[in-house]
């Protein structure tokens, strides 16, 4: 297995990797379409060939990760992104015609997508493969060089990603580096042409602050408390099934997982009953535990225990929906009508706990969502199209799914990104290509120069023409 470039006693490895990529970008600033497609195809083949090793590496790094979650939510969606980019690359690269006003003609105007140069990607631990390769795909499709830093918390997966990238595209195109907080801070201070960071809001602020020193554009994919709003006419069984899947996949450690559910007060107990039926179907009991991915790391498990203890201490009802989650003393659980000031309601949960907030009026429920920081995702369940349209138009979220959860992330032709506290910028598909491109404006002058008639010295004809153009 190839060694990942490490910090060692200093940070020279990261700096040297960046310098190598910058030199390659300057020497060859506009890689042709066929080379880009070849790189994407090589990544596809390497992923398919290494899928078993990747499943094992993620499982080992997590201390227990369901194989089918890694296969679908990491490998399959990464492959879909690569295939989508490869199929559509020629169209994305094509100059985009723009209109020219009659008074400024004749001439042609267009937008020419151009690689920005060297892109830095910082990926988190919760989906260590997909959240590294997704941005890498967009950046390579746009013709850039990429310095990629996966999480130091998933060393086995990071080492495999380094092998795959080195094998598929080579060190003059993309390099994987690793290291802890000091390496991450140094990484953020490098003069990239664009940085994409996925992770916590706290660290996102630090990345943006460091990037500001070089005026480096940033895309931040953060998180927050994504609501699931169950409307009064929703099919409760179907909604509960989808919320259970979205919430408890990867033990809730998903940035777009439903963080809490808003449910009509009169239907709350029925909704809990449906959840209790749905969860064992996805995560049956095995050996006294739920067949669920583990909560990551000692700190994550301690935090879940503290959240439960605080909720119970404040009188909230905590109802378990199955046997314990691997690594926890509690099963996947709902917390009914929790106090608003407890940690569970103030911070992103990132674990297998689902607060259920009852409401008496849909407008109050929508106000509840609007009064809180804008989420990365918003899930609506119901049949009334007028009510759904009203919710879509009057609330803000990075993305919305109607009558399902999570699935929008896998639709490669949809942009993915947050808004406000849940992030800025977007990627996936053409939106990712555009994010990692400079959309250069080009005007090609043709024929007689009509605009010269409006240039000084201003004679009566000039004044008349100016008045004609301005109007009034």
C-alpha positions as CSV (number, residue, x, y, z in Angstrom):
1,X,0.0,0.0,0.0
2,X,1.4,3.4,-1.0
3,X,2.4,5.7,1.8
4,X,0.4,8.8,2.2
5,X,2.5,12.0,2.2
6,X,2.9,12.8,5.9
7,X,3.8,15.9,7.8
8,X,6.6,14.1,9.6
9,X,8.7,16.6,11.6
10,X,7.6,19.6,9.5
11,X,5.1,20.6,6.8
12,X,7.4,20.5,3.8
13,X,5.7,17.5,2.3
14,X,2.4,19.4,1.9
15,X,4.1,22.5,0.6
16,X,6.2,20.5,-1.9
17,X,3.1,18.7,-3.1
18,X,1.3,22.0,-3.7
19,X,4.3,23.4,-5.5
20,X,4.5,20.4,-7.8
21,X,0.8,20.7,-8.7
22,X,1.0,24.5,-9.2
23,X,4.0,24.0,-11.6
24,X,2.1,21.3,-13.5
25,X,-0.9,23.6,-13.8
26,X,1.2,26.5,-15.2
27,X,2.9,24.2,-17.7
28,X,-0.3,22.7,-19.0
29,X,-3.2,25.1,-17.9
30,X,-5.9,23.6,-20.1
31,X,-5.9,19.8,-20.2
32,X,-7.9,18.4,-23.3
33,X,-11.2,16.7,-22.8
34,X,-9.9,13.3,-23.7
35,X,-7.3,13.4,-21.0
36,X,-9.8,14.5,-18.4
37,X,-12.2,11.6,-19.5
38,X,-9.3,9.2,-19.3
39,X,-8.6,10.3,-15.7
40,X,-12.2,9.9,-14.7
41,X,-12.4,6.5,-16.3
42,X,-9.3,5.4,-14.6
43,X,-10.7,6.4,-11.2
44,X,-13.9,4.4,-12.0
45,X,-11.9,1.3,-12.7
46,X,-9.7,1.7,-9.7
47,X,-12.8,2.1,-7.4
48,X,-14.5,-1.0,-8.9
49,X,-11.3,-3.0,-8.5
50,X,-10.7,-1.9,-4.9
51,X,-14.3,-2.0,-3.7
52,X,-13.8,-5.0,-1.3
53,X,-10.7,-3.4,0.2
54,X,-12.5,-0.1,0.6
55,X,-15.4,-1.7,2.4
56,X,-13.0,-3.4,4.8
57,X,-11.0,-0.2,5.3
58,X,-14.0,1.9,6.2
59,X,-15.4,-0.8,8.4
60,X,-12.0,-1.0,10.3
61,X,-11.8,2.8,10.6
62,X,-15.3,3.1,12.0
63,X,-15.0,0.1,14.3
64,X,-18.1,-1.3,12.5
65,X,-19.6,0.1,9.3
66,X,-22.3,-1.8,7.4
67,X,-21.0,-3.1,4.1
68,X,-24.0,-2.1,2.1
69,X,-23.9,1.4,3.4
70,X,-20.3,1.8,2.2
71,X,-21.1,0.1,-1.1
72,X,-24.1,2.3,-1.9
73,X,-23.5,5.6,0.0
74,X,-19.8,5.8,-0.8
75,X,-18.7,3.6,-3.8
76,X,-21.9,3.6,-5.9
77,X,-22.5,7.4,-5.6
78,X,-18.9,8.1,-6.3
79,X,-19.0,6.0,-9.4
80,X,-22.2,7.7,-10.5
81,X,-20.5,11.1,-10.2
82,X,-17.5,10.0,-12.2
83,X,-19.7,8.4,-15.0
84,X,-22.0,11.5,-15.1
85,X,-19.0,13.8,-15.5
86,X,-17.4,11.7,-18.1
87,X,-20.6,11.5,-20.2
88,X,-21.3,15.2,-20.1
89,X,-17.8,16.7,-20.1
90,X,-17.7,17.8,-23.7
91,X,-20.9,19.8,-23.3
92,X,-19.7,21.4,-20.1
93,X,-16.5,22.5,-21.7
94,X,-18.2,24.0,-24.7
95,X,-18.2,27.8,-25.0
96,X,-21.5,29.2,-23.9
97,X,-23.0,31.8,-26.3
98,X,-24.3,35.1,-24.9
99,X,-26.3,37.8,-26.6
100,X,-24.8,41.2,-27.7
101,X,-27.0,44.3,-27.6
102,X,-27.5,45.9,-31.0
103,X,-25.9,49.2,-29.9
104,X,-22.7,47.4,-28.9
105,X,-22.5,45.2,-32.0
106,X,-21.5,43.7,-34.2
107,X,-19.5,41.1,-32.3
108,X,-19.8,37.7,-30.6
109,X,-19.9,37.1,-26.9
110,X,-19.4,33.9,-25.0
111,X,-18.4,32.4,-21.7
112,X,-15.3,30.1,-21.8
113,X,-14.9,27.7,-18.9
114,X,-11.3,27.6,-17.8
115,X,-9.6,25.6,-15.1
116,X,-8.9,27.7,-12.0
117,X,-5.5,26.0,-11.3
118,X,-4.9,24.1,-8.1
119,X,-7.9,23.1,-5.9
120,X,-7.6,22.1,-2.3
121,X,-10.1,19.6,-0.9
122,X,-10.5,18.8,2.8
123,X,-12.8,15.8,3.5
124,X,-14.3,14.6,6.7
125,X,-14.4,11.1,8.4
126,X,-18.1,10.3,8.2
127,X,-18.2,9.5,4.5
128,X,-14.4,9.4,3.9
129,X,-14.6,8.1,0.3
130,X,-17.5,9.9,-1.2
131,X,-16.8,13.3,0.4
132,X,-13.2,13.1,-1.0
133,X,-13.9,11.7,-4.4
134,X,-17.0,13.8,-5.1
135,X,-15.1,17.2,-5.1
136,X,-12.1,15.5,-6.8
137,X,-14.4,14.5,-9.7
138,X,-15.7,18.0,-10.2
139,X,-12.2,19.5,-10.0
140,X,-10.6,17.1,-12.4
141,X,-13.5,17.4,-14.9
142,X,-12.9,21.1,-14.8
143,X,-9.2,20.5,-15.7
144,X,-7.6,21.4,-12.4
145,X,-4.9,19.9,-10.3
146,X,-6.0,18.7,-6.8
147,X,-4.4,18.5,-3.4
148,X,-6.7,16.3,-1.4
149,X,-6.6,15.9,2.4
150,X,-8.9,13.2,3.7
151,X,-9.5,12.9,7.5
152,X,-6.6,11.7,9.7
153,X,-9.3,9.8,11.7
154,X,-9.8,7.3,8.9
155,X,-6.2,6.3,8.2
156,X,-6.9,3.0,6.4
157,X,-9.4,4.6,4.0
158,X,-7.1,7.6,3.4
159,X,-4.2,5.3,2.5
160,X,-6.4,3.4,0.0
161,X,-7.6,6.7,-1.5
162,X,-4.0,7.7,-1.9
163,X,-3.2,4.5,-3.7
164,X,-6.2,4.9,-6.0
165,X,-5.5,8.5,-6.9
166,X,-1.8,7.8,-7.5
167,X,-2.6,4.8,-9.7
168,X,-5.4,6.5,-11.7
169,X,-4.2,10.1,-12.3
170,X,-0.6,10.5,-11.2
171,X,1.2,13.0,-9.0
172,X,1.2,15.8,-11.6
173,X,-2.6,15.8,-11.4
174,X,-3.6,15.0,-7.8
175,X,-1.8,14.2,-4.6
176,X,-3.3,12.9,-1.3
177,X,-1.8,14.3,1.9
178,X,-2.7,13.5,5.5
179,X,-2.1,14.8,9.0
180,X,-3.8,16.4,12.0
181,X,-4.9,19.8,13.0
182,X,-1.5,21.5,12.4
183,X,-1.3,20.0,8.9
184,X,-4.9,21.1,8.2
185,X,-4.1,24.7,9.3
186,X,-1.1,24.8,7.1
187,X,-3.1,23.3,4.2
188,X,-5.7,26.1,4.6
189,X,-3.0,28.8,4.4
190,X,-1.6,27.7,1.0
191,X,-2.5,29.9,-1.9
192,X,-5.0,27.6,-3.6
193,X,-7.1,28.8,-6.5
194,X,-10.2,27.3,-4.8
195,X,-10.8,25.3,-1.5
196,X,-13.6,23.0,-0.8
197,X,-14.1,22.0,2.8
198,X,-16.6,19.6,4.2
199,X,-17.0,19.4,8.0
200,X,-18.1,21.3,11.1
201,X,-19.1,24.9,11.2
202,X,-16.4,25.7,13.7
203,X,-13.6,24.4,11.5
204,X,-15.2,25.8,8.4
205,X,-14.8,29.3,9.9
206,X,-11.1,28.6,10.4
207,X,-10.7,27.5,6.8
208,X,-12.5,30.5,5.5
209,X,-10.4,32.8,7.7
210,X,-7.1,31.2,6.5
211,X,-8.3,31.3,2.9
212,X,-9.1,35.0,3.2
213,X,-5.4,35.8,3.6
214,X,-4.9,34.7,0.0
215,X,-8.3,35.8,-1.3
216,X,-8.9,32.2,-2.1
217,X,-12.5,31.3,-3.1
218,X,-14.1,28.7,-0.8
219,X,-16.9,26.3,-0.9
220,X,-18.0,25.2,2.5
221,X,-20.2,22.1,3.0
222,X,-21.2,22.2,6.7
223,X,-24.3,20.8,8.2
224,X,-26.8,22.0,10.9
225,X,-30.1,20.8,12.1
226,X,-32.1,19.5,9.0
227,X,-35.8,19.2,9.8
228,X,-38.3,16.7,8.6
229,X,-41.8,18.2,8.5
230,X,-44.6,15.7,8.6
231,X,-47.7,17.6,7.2
232,X,-51.2,16.8,8.6
233,X,-52.2,14.7,5.5
234,X,-48.9,12.7,5.3
235,X,-48.9,8.9,5.0
236,X,-47.5,8.3,8.5
237,X,-46.2,4.8,7.7
238,X,-44.4,5.9,4.6
239,X,-43.0,9.0,6.2
240,X,-41.8,7.1,9.3
241,X,-40.1,4.5,7.0
242,X,-38.2,7.2,5.1
243,X,-37.3,9.2,8.2
244,X,-36.0,6.1,9.9
245,X,-33.8,5.2,7.0
246,X,-32.5,8.8,6.6
247,X,-31.9,9.2,10.3
248,X,-30.3,5.9,11.3
249,X,-28.3,5.1,8.2
250,X,-24.6,5.4,9.3
251,X,-25.9,5.7,12.8
252,X,-27.1,9.2,12.1
253,X,-23.6,10.4,11.2
254,X,-24.7,12.0,7.9
255,X,-24.7,15.8,7.3
256,X,-28.1,15.7,5.6
257,X,-29.7,13.3,8.1
258,X,-33.1,14.5,9.5
259,X,-31.9,16.1,12.7
260,X,-35.4,16.4,14.2
261,X,-39.0,15.8,13.1
262,X,-42.0,18.2,13.3
263,X,-45.2,16.1,13.7
264,X,-48.8,17.1,14.3
265,X,-49.4,16.8,18.0
266,X,-52.4,14.6,17.5
267,X,-50.4,12.2,15.4
268,X,-47.1,12.1,17.3
269,X,-47.7,8.8,19.1
270,X,-48.9,7.1,15.9
271,X,-45.7,8.4,14.2
272,X,-43.5,6.9,17.0
273,X,-45.4,3.6,16.6
274,X,-44.6,3.6,12.9
275,X,-41.0,4.4,13.5
276,X,-40.8,1.5,16.0
277,X,-42.1,-0.8,13.2
278,X,-39.7,0.6,10.5
279,X,-36.4,0.6,12.4
280,X,-36.2,-3.2,13.0
281,X,-36.9,-3.7,9.3
282,X,-33.8,-1.8,8.4
283,X,-31.6,-2.6,11.4
284,X,-32.7,-5.9,12.9
285,X,-31.4,-7.2,16.2
286,X,-28.3,-9.3,15.9
287,X,-26.5,-10.7,18.9
288,X,-28.3,-8.3,21.3
289,X,-27.4,-5.2,19.3
290,X,-29.0,-3.3,16.4
291,X,-27.6,-4.2,13.0
292,X,-26.4,-0.7,12.6
293,X,-23.1,1.0,11.9
294,X,-21.1,2.1,14.9
295,X,-21.0,5.6,16.4
296,X,-17.5,6.8,15.5
297,X,-14.8,7.0,18.1
298,X,-14.8,7.4,21.9
299,X,-15.6,11.1,21.8
300,X,-18.7,10.5,19.6
301,X,-20.0,7.7,21.9
302,X,-19.4,9.8,25.0
303,X,-21.3,12.7,23.4
304,X,-24.3,10.6,22.6
305,X,-24.4,9.4,26.2
306,X,-24.2,12.9,27.5
307,X,-27.1,14.1,25.2
308,X,-29.3,11.3,26.4
309,X,-28.5,11.9,30.1
310,X,-29.2,15.7,29.7
311,X,-32.5,15.0,28.0
312,X,-33.6,12.5,30.6
313,X,-32.4,14.9,33.4
314,X,-34.7,17.6,32.0
315,X,-37.7,15.3,32.0
316,X,-37.8,14.5,28.3
317,X,-39.2,11.1,27.3
318,X,-36.6,8.9,25.5
319,X,-38.0,5.9,23.8
320,X,-35.7,3.3,22.3
321,X,-36.7,1.8,19.0
322,X,-34.4,-1.2,19.1
323,X,-31.5,-2.8,21.0
324,X,-28.3,-0.9,21.6
325,X,-26.3,0.7,18.8
326,X,-22.8,-0.8,18.5
327,X,-20.6,1.1,21.0
328,X,-23.6,2.6,22.9
329,X,-25.6,1.6,25.9
330,X,-28.8,2.8,24.2
331,X,-30.6,1.8,21.0
332,X,-31.7,4.1,18.2
333,X,-34.1,6.4,20.0
334,X,-36.7,9.2,19.8
335,X,-36.8,12.1,22.3
336,X,-40.4,13.3,22.6
337,X,-41.1,17.1,22.9
338,X,-37.7,18.0,24.3
339,X,-37.0,21.3,26.0
340,X,-35.7,23.8,23.5
341,X,-32.7,24.9,25.5
342,X,-31.0,21.4,25.8
343,X,-27.9,20.6,23.7
344,X,-29.9,18.1,21.6
345,X,-32.0,21.0,20.3
346,X,-29.2,23.5,19.9
347,X,-26.5,21.5,18.2
348,X,-26.4,19.1,15.2
349,X,-26.8,15.6,16.7
350,X,-24.8,13.5,14.4
351,X,-26.0,10.3,16.0
352,X,-28.9,7.9,16.3
353,X,-31.2,10.2,18.3
354,X,-34.3,11.8,16.8
355,X,-36.1,14.6,18.7
356,X,-39.8,14.8,17.8
357,X,-41.3,18.2,18.1
358,X,-45.1,18.4,18.1
359,X,-47.0,21.2,16.4
360,X,-50.6,22.3,16.4
361,X,-50.6,24.5,13.3
362,X,-48.7,24.2,10.0
363,X,-47.9,27.9,9.9
364,X,-46.3,27.6,13.4
365,X,-44.3,24.6,12.2
366,X,-43.0,26.6,9.2
367,X,-42.2,29.5,11.5
368,X,-40.2,27.0,13.7
369,X,-38.1,26.1,10.7
370,X,-37.7,29.8,9.5
371,X,-36.7,31.0,13.0
372,X,-33.7,28.7,13.1
373,X,-30.4,28.7,11.2
374,X,-30.9,27.7,7.5
375,X,-30.4,23.9,7.3
376,X,-28.5,21.9,4.7
377,X,-31.6,19.8,4.0
378,X,-35.3,20.0,4.5
379,X,-37.6,17.0,4.2
380,X,-41.4,17.5,3.5
381,X,-43.9,14.7,3.9
382,X,-47.5,15.2,2.7
383,X,-50.0,15.2,-0.3
384,X,-51.3,18.7,-0.4
385,X,-49.4,20.2,-3.3
386,X,-50.4,23.8,-2.5
387,X,-49.1,23.4,1.0
388,X,-45.9,21.8,-0.2
389,X,-45.4,24.6,-2.7
390,X,-45.9,27.2,0.1
391,X,-43.3,25.4,2.2
392,X,-40.9,25.3,-0.7
393,X,-41.3,29.1,-1.4
394,X,-41.2,30.4,2.2
395,X,-38.4,28.4,3.7
396,X,-34.7,28.3,2.9
397,X,-32.5,25.2,2.8
398,X,-29.6,23.9,0.9
399,X,-31.8,21.2,-0.7
400,X,-35.3,19.8,-0.3
401,X,-36.8,16.4,-0.7
402,X,-40.5,15.8,-0.9
403,X,-41.7,12.4,0.5
404,X,-38.2,10.9,1.0
405,X,-34.9,11.6,2.7
406,X,-31.2,11.7,1.6
407,X,-31.8,10.8,-2.0
408,X,-31.2,14.2,-3.5
409,X,-27.5,13.8,-2.7
410,X,-27.3,10.9,-5.2
411,X,-28.9,12.8,-8.0
412,X,-25.8,14.0,-9.7
413,X,-27.5,16.5,-11.9
414,X,-28.7,18.4,-8.9
415,X,-26.4,20.9,-7.1
416,X,-25.4,20.1,-3.6
417,X,-24.6,22.8,-1.1
418,X,-25.7,24.7,2.0
419,X,-26.9,28.2,2.6
420,X,-25.9,30.5,5.4
421,X,-24.7,28.5,8.5
422,X,-25.0,25.2,6.6
423,X,-22.5,26.3,4.0
424,X,-21.8,28.3,0.8
425,X,-21.3,27.3,-2.8
426,X,-22.3,24.1,-4.4
427,X,-20.9,21.1,-6.4
428,X,-21.9,17.8,-8.1
429,X,-22.4,17.5,-11.8
430,X,-22.2,20.6,-14.0
431,X,-22.5,22.8,-10.9
432,X,-19.3,21.2,-9.6
433,X,-17.6,21.8,-13.0
434,X,-18.6,25.4,-12.8
435,X,-17.6,25.8,-9.2
436,X,-14.1,24.7,-10.1
437,X,-13.9,26.7,-13.3
438,X,-13.3,30.3,-14.1
439,X,-16.2,31.3,-16.4
440,X,-14.3,33.7,-18.5
441,X,-16.2,36.4,-20.4
442,X,-15.0,36.8,-24.0
443,X,-16.1,39.4,-26.5
444,X,-14.9,39.2,-30.1
445,X,-15.4,42.4,-32.0
446,X,-16.6,42.1,-35.6
447,X,-17.4,44.5,-38.4
448,X,-18.2,48.3,-38.3
449,X,-17.7,49.9,-34.8
450,X,-21.2,51.4,-34.2
451,X,-20.3,52.2,-30.6
452,X,-17.7,54.8,-31.9
453,X,-20.6,57.0,-32.8
454,X,-21.2,57.6,-29.1
455,X,-17.6,58.5,-28.3
456,X,-16.2,62.0,-27.8
457,X,-16.0,64.7,-29.1
458,X,-19.8,65.0,-28.5
459,X,-21.4,66.7,-31.5
460,X,-25.1,67.1,-31.9
461,X,-25.4,63.7,-33.6
462,X,-23.7,62.2,-30.6
463,X,-26.0,63.8,-28.1
464,X,-29.0,62.7,-30.2
465,X,-27.7,59.1,-30.3
466,X,-27.0,59.1,-26.6
467,X,-30.5,60.3,-25.8
468,X,-32.0,57.7,-28.2
469,X,-30.0,54.9,-26.5
470,X,-30.9,56.0,-22.9
471,X,-34.5,57.0,-23.6
472,X,-36.7,59.4,-21.6
